[in-house]
């Protein structure tokens, strides 16, 4: 009299299709580049509000952690094309007030030091506001970003 309708195979097909769609969305979003190469950014400031420029750290001398900052010391800061020359600036630091950010920078510094890879830093050469937490205006600039190249 009544026909028995089976929903289980249809439900399974629907769940499998949903899982495949989720995996595809994750794969597509993770393969999309989110940042331009530092050399391209050096040609103009990173944003209209800031004058951020890229510099190559020519030889890491020191990576240090203090209660108020994390810093890297370079032999010299070589400007990438389009960046102004900075004389006497060999330290680049980030405040420890933001522990997540300072931990990320420390990890990047250590990786560059131990692997011997090139470290590029993004800074505003005119920003000397880090003086209060140990990034001295005479020889240090506040880090906005950093990257490692082979």
C-alpha positions in Angstrom: 0.0 0.0 0.0 2.6 2.6 1.1 5.9 2.8 -0.6 8.9 3.1 1.7 11.1 6.1 0.8 14.7 5.9 1.8 16.2 9.3 2.8 19.6 7.9 4.0 21.4 7.7 0.6 20.1 11.2 -0.3 21.3 12.7 3.0 24.7 11.1 2.6 25.1 12.5 -0.9 24.1 16.0 0.5 26.6 15.8 3.3 29.4 14.6 1.0 28.7 17.5 -1.4 28.8 20.0 1.4 32.1 18.7 2.7 33.7 18.8 -0.8 32.4 22.4 -1.2 34.0 23.4 2.2 37.3 21.9 1.3 37.3 23.7 -2.1 36.6 27.0 -0.4 39.4 26.5 2.1 41.9 25.6 -0.7 41.0 28.6 -2.8 41.2 31.0 0.1 44.6 29.7 1.3 46.2 29.9 -2.1 45.3 33.5 -2.7 48.3 35.8 -2.1 47.6 38.5 0.5 50.7 40.7 0.4 52.9 42.2 -2.3 56.6 41.6 -2.3 58.7 44.0 -0.2 60.6 45.4 -3.3 57.3 46.5 -4.8 56.2 48.2 -1.6 59.5 50.1 -1.3 58.6 52.2 -4.3 55.8 54.0 -2.4 54.7 54.3 1.2 52.7 51.3 2.6 49.7 53.6 3.3 48.7 57.2 2.8 49.0 57.8 6.6 52.5 56.4 7.0 55.8 56.7 5.2 56.9 53.1 5.6 59.9 51.9 3.6 61.7 48.6 3.2 65.4 48.1 4.3 67.6 45.1 4.1 69.4 44.1 7.3 72.9 43.5 6.1 74.1 40.9 8.6 72.3 40.3 11.9 74.6 41.2 14.8 72.2 40.6 17.7 68.7 39.5 18.5 67.7 40.6 22.0 64.6 40.4 24.3 64.1 42.9 27.1 61.1 43.5 29.4 60.1 46.6 27.3 61.1 45.5 23.7 62.4 42.9 21.3 65.0 44.1 18.8 67.4 43.1 16.1 70.7 44.8 15.4 72.0 44.8 11.8 75.5 45.7 10.5 73.7 48.3 8.4 70.3 49.1 7.0 70.5 49.1 3.2 67.5 50.9 1.6 65.6 49.1 -1.1 64.9 51.0 -4.3 62.7 54.1 -3.5 63.6 54.1 0.2 65.4 57.0 1.8 68.9 56.4 3.3 69.1 56.1 7.1 72.4 57.0 8.6 73.4 55.4 11.9 70.3 53.3 12.3 71.2 49.7 13.1 68.6 48.6 15.6 65.0 47.7 14.7 62.6 47.1 17.6 59.0 46.4 18.6 57.5 47.1 22.0 56.8 44.2 24.3 53.5 45.8 25.3 51.9 43.7 22.4 53.2 40.3 23.4 51.7 38.5 20.4 53.4 40.9 17.9 56.7 40.9 19.7 56.7 37.1 19.8 56.1 36.9 16.1 59.0 39.3 15.4 61.3 37.4 17.8 60.5 34.1 16.0 61.3 35.7 12.6 64.5 37.3 13.8 65.7 34.0 15.3 64.9 32.1 12.1 66.8 34.7 10.0 69.8 34.5 12.3 70.0 30.7 12.5 69.3 30.1 8.9 71.5 32.8 7.5 68.7 34.2 5.4 68.2 37.8 4.4 66.0 39.9 6.7 64.1 42.8 5.3 62.4 45.3 7.7 59.6 47.7 7.1 59.9 51.0 9.1 59.0 54.6 9.1 62.4 56.3 9.0 61.1 59.4 10.7 59.2 57.8 13.6 61.3 58.1 16.7 58.4 57.6 19.2 59.9 54.4 20.5 62.3 56.3 22.7 60.1 55.8 25.8 60.4 52.0 25.6 64.1 51.7 24.6 64.1 52.2 20.8 66.4 55.2 20.9 66.0 57.9 18.3 69.7 58.0 17.6 70.1 54.4 16.3 66.7 52.6 16.3 63.4 52.6 14.4 60.1 50.9 15.2 59.2 47.9 13.2 56.0 47.9 11.1 56.8 44.6 9.5 59.6 42.2 8.5 60.2 39.3 6.1 62.8 36.7 5.3 64.3 35.9 1.9 66.4 32.9 0.9 
